[in-house]
């Protein structure tokens, strides 16, 4: 019995006087100690602070999303919960520490370098390909799924939002110098390994980075950019505005803004779900995200158009704060435009689609204008705003300049969703069409740019069809006809003129 007591005392002494830095870090974390930074890598602290974004009430920005739950901390300090800390040595002076509460099946993983806390991104992406652009530092898991087109689209998007939100020259220069981290994962499993949550992608506030499985995740980037403009704000924003802004500016992962907001238009016009029914925190959270994101995106598109950047940002700040404040906001707290202005906007929105389904302009054989003598679809430029298509195929792919500009690039969207379809050709864009739907895919960044479905249309228009009798025979050939906005394409069609 005495020997058992001696062993126990020696164990306690070891814990008290021989703790490693990671163990001290966990203890400081549990106790919310002021000396927590003593156990954090200085370069990680600097990286967290580089863009000057701060959050009210947050002492240590680098812990946002990585901290232990406050209730778990309280219960462990009060002795109501027992916890374990397990440290595992990794290569090159890295280590992994698991904090766990077995009774709750709760755990947190932390990474360290030379005994100092670092973000999971720093360790897990250390051997990934790295490249820089105007506004970004990229960490790329699988380079064959990424290309310079995506880099340009992301840089152009930052320029667009900078102009939209009114960034100063100093703000633009700081972004160019310090850059946003863009962590491109090959799949959602890698996103989960980096963030602890399985998702398509996330904006990581602790280090101003986007961790995503999408090449151009404009939605998550929008979250970071509006925070950068506001500089100091609360951690929480009424989700109708936070997600609505990100959808209006950046769509959702793999979907352009109009693809998402067109669903919102249908829901609003049919009154299946309306914007004024999901304004509050609880109301928004109680509905399916595919619907709430779509409607809030549409309404925030209207708000920005109606108020302008300055007044919109003022409104956004009013619905921002700590969680308690945001949850208590009611419709009466929101100073938003009268409903009739939104209804007028809906008419404007409907008249400015990125596609047309009228069959006027159908070009009879021999089709004087076409792309590279390809015969499975024809395209003619109606005016500077739209290209007119007709096709005998339900799906087809094409490249605007007639050649593959990224031969080492592989489109995951094409491989997973489009490859097995019975269509000829390949390239940057793919069109899928039948009597009830029309979709345009940009395979260079794996994004859906147009999505029309008769089942989610208020006027229930079918895709127009024209017929052609085959020369020298009786066979009737069916042509689907439609128009797509020129702005959907990043360069002009190489249309040969055979006049």
Secondary structure by P-SEA (a helix, b strand, c coil): caaaaaaaaaaaaaaaccccaaaaaaaaaaaccccccccccaaaaaaaaccccccccccccccccccccaaaaaaaaaccbbbbbbbbbbccccbbbbbbccccccbbbbbbcccbbbccccccccccbbbbccccbbbbcccccccaaaaaaaaaaaaaaaaaacccaaaaaaaaabbbbbbbbccaaaaaaaccccccccccccccccccccccaaaaaaaaaaaaaacccccccaaaaaaaaaaaccccccccaaaaaaaaaaaaaaccccccccccaaaaaaccaaaaaaaaaaaaaaaaacccaaaaaaaaaaacccaaaaaaccccccccccaaaaaaaaaaaaacccccccccccccccccccccccccbbbbbccccbbbbbbccccbbbbcccccccccccccccccccccccccccccbbbbbcccbbbbbccccccccbbbbccccccccccbbbbbccccccbbbbbbbbbbbcccccccccccccc
